Amino acid sequence: MPKPETGQDRTEGHIPAGDPVTAPAPTGPIAPVAHPAVAAARRVGLLVTLVLGGLTALPPLSMDMYLPALPAVTDSLTAPAATVQLTLTACIAGMAFGQLVVGPMSDRWGRRRPLLIGMIVYVVATAICAMAPSVQLLIGFRLLQGLAGAAGIVIARAVVRDLYDGVEMARFFSTLMLISGVAPIIAPLIGGQVLRVTDWRGIFVVLTGVGILLTLVAVRWLPETLAPERRHSGGVGETLRTVRSLLGDRVFSGYMLTGGLSFAALFSYVAASPFVVQEIYGASPQTFSLLFGINSVGLIAVGQINGRVLVGRVSLDKALGFGLGMITLAATGLLLMTSGVFGRASLFAVAAGLFVLMSAMGLAMPNTNALALMRTPHAAGSASALLGTSAFLLGAVASPLVGIAGEATAVPMAAVQLTCALGAVGCFIGLCRPWQRRAEAVV
């Protein structure tokens, strides 16, 4: 029997049955069902955590391991650098739009089948990338690689929603951040070491092996977590209605946009930081790598503080609001420093601002995912797809803007970050309105 709703439940994102977006589907109740697969998955929590962490880490591995090889690909395939850059764009686009396909599929057919199909396609596409004779073929199969790799991202979030609720879900997302957050740090290092012993094709061989390993691990240790009675039996029409109902939910859309804009601020940092640190401030690649690693450690550390200390003691909305405030303050400081208000800022000052901004993401990202998915237990796959796609698309829009003023200033990076931060705060206040839901819970 589901436990009765409490004021704390509503504060953390639950809404009463009868609201349009959470009305029970004809196929079964929307509350999580304690079926044997869920119980088994919780008993082997560490294994499931590692599997889901590996699935969410695969996309950044696929993108970042490849970065050191871009010049080699340009020479090997005798293609212009701008064309080779499209291999990255294709992969990112595939990951963004692939989630819109895989998410609704997982709500209809369960989590395992779409995941395993996606992983098999990923392995095949990656193996073909390793043998691509032309840049055009490489672009095409990088797109397919991204489309298939999206299965890991979207289904990992949906599985977390199947297994956990409330503060437990927020804690689990913070734990996933510890695993998946390491991937962007080590991926370029792994790629560089692979290039020491082989050429750029060897990177795709390694990724093929990683894909095979994750597929086998998922087959062995990741059970089906969506009970048959909770699946959607409709076709494209029902999928579109589900997506429309999710987007029509003001609070869910608010958390989706809040998380997406926060992610766009992070994307602008990733796109601009090599240029800012090395070209403007004259730092060495080794110094840049050190600063990048320190910032990533800050994000992971704050994510763990969120999951292990704050969750359960502080409401998720308060933790999210504090994180958004820190991001906004850091972006404001960076804009003032880079625009010369305080004179020429030192590399240390700019690095400190970036560290605060990145670390605060450890409060923003896991809590927006948890709060959004709390509202959508009946359509976790579709909701996860919308969260992921919106984040990737907003990040893709923000990234090119950081270099709009050329190579002599870091002002565009800080301006984009502040714009994204203010947009996230606006969506949180204007659409999520957490104080209003707390007042309703008291009444």
Secondary structure, 3 states (H helix, E strand, C coil): CCCCCCHHHHHCCCCCCCCHHHCCCCCCCCCCCCCHHHHHHHHCHHHHHHHHHHHHHHHHHHHHCCHHHHHHHHHHCCCCHHHHHHHHHHHHHHHHHHHHHHHHHHHHHCCHHHHHHHHHHHHHHHHHHHHCCCHHHHHHHHHHHHHHHHHHHHHHHHHHHHHCCHHHHHHHHHHHHHHHCCHHHHHHHHHHHHHHHCCHHHHHHHHHHHHHHHHHHHHHHCCCCCCHHHCCCCCHHHHHHHHHHHHHCHHHHHHHHHHHHHHHHHHHHHHHHHHHHHHHCCCCHHHHHHHHHHHHHHHHHHHHHHHHHHECCECHHHHHHHHHHHHHHHHHHHHHHHCCCCCCCCHHHHHHHHHHHHHHHHHHHHHHHHHHHHCCHHHHHHHHHHHHHHHHHHHHHHHHHCCCCCCCCCHHHHHHHHHHHHHHHHHHHHHHCHHHHHHHHHC
